[in-house]
Amino acid sequence: MSKNVTVLAICFALLFILISCSTERESLSQEDYTTETEMPPMTSDYDAEAEKSYVNTNTEFDEKSKQDIADTINALMQFSQNLFREILTTGEENILASPLSVYYVLAMAALGAMDNTLYEFKTVLGLSPHELAPQLTTIARNLTNATEDTHINIGGSVWVCDEHTVNADFRQNMIDYFNADVYSRDFLSPLTIDEINKWVYEQTNGFIENALDEMRDDEIMLLINTVYLFARWSYDFNPLHEEIDTFYLQSGEEIEIPFLSTHHISLAVLVTDYYEAAFLPYNDERTGFFLVRPTDRTDIREFITTHDFMQILSRLERRHEVKVAMPALEKEFAIDVNEHLIALGLYSAFDANSANFSELIESRYAMYISRVQQNTRISVGRDGTEAAAVTTLFFPLEALHEPIELRFNTPYFYAVYDVKTGVVLFMGIVDNPSH
C-alpha cells in the first residue's frame, strides 16, 4: 500500500470522526508492548504511480503535480481542524461534522467569486480556487477508489431557480471538476424540495433522508455536496464484541452503555502520560477509525483546541496485544456553519453589500451566501461504520439598491403619455377612487 494512499485514507477518516470521547477505560502501559512498525508520517508526499493506476494510465505526473496534491491535502487538513475547533465553540454535545464536505462546497462557490470575495475564499481554503479545483478532482477519485467492502461517494449538484441562467463557464467548471450537474427548477414548487431530498437520499445510499425542509422566498441558487462512507472492520477483528460498560461524563457522572471492543490484536496506538489514541482499520487496508482521548482529566474541547491531530496520527505505532473498547455510536447532527466560516475569514461572501459572485449566474442583481447548512449522521457498530454528510450552500437574490415602495393612497394626478412622441394622451386627478 503506497504511503500517500494511507495518508489520504487517514485524512478522510479523520474528517468523519466524532472526537468527543472522555471515557475511563483500562489504561494501556507502554511497558506492556514492543514496537513493531510505525504508522506512515502524516506528510503529503504524493505517490504519482499509485495515482496513475486508477486515474489515467497515460498521465505523466511531474514533481509539480505531486507538490500541488500535497499542498491541497495540507490546506484541506488545516481547514478541517480550524473549522472543527470553531464548531466546538457552540457548546453543542456530540458534535459530528464533515469539514471535507464544507471544503468541497466552498470550493464550488469560490469558482463564481470575484475581487475581494475571491481573495477571501483563497485565504480560507488555503489555495487559489482555480488551482484547487483540479486537485480536488484527483483527491475525490483517490478516495472513491476504495476496495473490499468499503464504499465512498462524493457527490455534487447545483440547483437554480428557472428564472435565472447559470454562467456558462461556472456550469462547465462544475461538470469538469465536481461532476456536479446543474438543475433548473421552479423554487416555488414543493416538488423541488422533494427532488433535492431524493438526490441527497440517492447520493448517501438512503442514509440521509430529509436534508432540506424549506427554501426561503429570496433564495435562487443552491450548491450541494455529499459525502458517504460505508466500511467494514478489518478481518482481524470483525465483528467487534458487544458488552455493557461504564462511560464517565466530563462532570464525573457514570452511565452504563453498550460498548464495542476488539480482542487482543496488533493495532496502531499511542499512549502518553496525557492521552491515548488508536487507529482501527477497515478491511480495505486504507481507511480506518481514529480515536483519541485525554487521560489527565483535561476537558475534551480544550484538548482538541490545543493538539494537532495530524501529529498524533503520525506518531501512532504498531503494537501487539492491544484491546480497544469504545461506545457504540448512532448519532445525527445538524448545524449552520455561517458564523464559523466568517470567523475563519470569509467575511464578504455573507454580506449582501460587499459580496461579489458575478460569475455564478447571468443577472443584474447582487448575490451573497445566506447560509451554509450541514446535516451529518454516523453509525458505528459491530460490523463497521456508515456515515454521511450533506452540505448545502444557499444563495438569495439581493437588489443592487434598497427596494422603494410608493403608495398612492392620497389624491394624485395621472397621465397617459407617449414616450416616443412626447404627447400626453390623457390627464386626470383621482380625488376619491371609490366614486
Secondary structure as UniProt FT lines:
FT   HELIX           3..16
FT   HELIX           30..32
FT   STRAND          35..38
FT   HELIX           48..52
FT   TURN            53..54
FT   TURN            57..58
FT   HELIX           63..88
FT   TURN            89..90
FT   HELIX           99..110
FT   TURN            111..112
FT   HELIX           115..125
FT   HELIX           129..143
FT   TURN            148..149
FT   STRAND          151..161
FT   TURN            162..163
FT   STRAND          165..166
FT   HELIX           168..178
FT   STRAND          181..185
FT   TURN            187..188
FT   HELIX           190..203
FT   TURN            204..206
FT   TURN            217..218
FT   STRAND          219..233
FT   HELIX           235..237
FT   STRAND          241..248
FT   TURN            250..251
FT   STRAND          254..261
FT   STRAND          265..271
FT   STRAND          275..282
FT   TURN            283..284
FT   STRAND          288..294
FT   HELIX           300..306
FT   HELIX           309..314
FT   STRAND          317..322
FT   STRAND          325..327
FT   STRAND          329..336
FT   HELIX           338..343
FT   TURN            344..345
FT   HELIX           348..350
FT   TURN            352..354
FT   TURN            358..360
FT   STRAND          361..362
FT   STRAND          366..367
FT   STRAND          371..380
FT   STRAND          384..398
FT   STRAND          412..418
FT   TURN            419..422
FT   STRAND          423..430
FT   TURN            433..434
//
